[in-house]
Amino acid sequence: MKKIIFAIAAVAALASCSKNEVAYEQGREISLAPVPQNMTKTMMTGKTFLTSEEFNVWAWYKQLPAGTDVATWQADASSDQLYITESPFVYREGTNWGGETPYYWPKLGSLLFAGYYPTDIAEKVDYTFNASVNKMVFTDIAQTEVDATDYKEDIMYFNMTASSSASGPVAVVFKHALSWITVNVKKSEKSPKIVIDEIKFTEVNPEGTGTVNGASVISWATTGTPAETVVGTAVELEETATKLKEPLFIPQAMAGDLVITYTVYSSDTEKFTETYTAKLSTLKADLDTWAPAKHYIYNIEIGTSEILIAPTVEDWTDVEVPVE
């Protein structure tokens, strides 16, 4: 229904414009050229936005000169008009995305853009834009696990990009909103069979609300009850690293521990189990918070040495026994 309404509104504006309405320029479609920032191979390759994906866009209008920067645009006293309302933008060609229902540039003035990915979290994202409040809010976002076959686990955004028809396709830079965690495990060289029974992070807040206040940096407030996040069970270690599950955490303080329970097979028939616990905030100096758009890699190596015995023989003590 939303898409149909957009299409009707655009046609009506083209048919009749007064001095108080925006004058549209048919034929000059608005297109965006997204560049994801800090992209990861798990989600997208390099800095190229996947052509199979789409994202949602807002745009506001003011009759300001082409090339107006964001600060000038916001400081201008004239009222803004909502030009595009959270509309999906889809791949067009080259590096450009356009409205699922095409949108066209105004003949005069500039637009201010904001957007986010993926579109299927629309019910959790809102933008407030007026003279005193300019913010994008992601409400009650839940922790997810990265799956290389599903690109909708990641959450990204771009905010407050001013442009005009003179600039051509609008260059926008997406930023990641979450913290990406990778755990790699291996055993030391020549160690016996070692099996990870469980690796987990404790005291992780599973949900949060993120706010972008008119700029480009997102801040998070955690919600929900802290819980454990298990990233691996029943993993037999090799001498080369094995990558375990890779959760996307809500950015937050590292309040809990990294807990590793593992079993060492001392022989084919004998084994013993140990648990190693480390406070997350003390594993690396000056690192006590998972921050947005950061990829935290935990490299774990477990090893034991073969039991060796170095025997010596105490020399005989001579005892003479006389025989008579």
Buried (B, 14 or more C-beta within 10 A) or exposed (E): EEEEEBEEEBEEBEEEEEEEEBBBEEEEBBBBBBBBBBBBEBBBEEEEBBEEBBBBBBBBBBBBEEEBEBEBBBEBEEEBBEBBBBBBBBBBEEBBBBBBBBBBBBBBBBBBBBBBBBBEBEEBBEBEBEEEEBBBBBBEBEBBEBEEEEBBBBBBBBBBBBBBBEBEBBBBBBBBBBBBBBBBBBBEEEBBBBBBBBBBBBBBBBBBBBBBBBEBEBEBEBBBEBBEBEBBBEBEBEEEBBEBBBBBBBBBEBBBBBBBBBBBBBEEEEBEEEEEEEEBBEBEEEBBBBEBBBEBEBEBBBBBEEEEEEEEEEEEEEEEEEEE
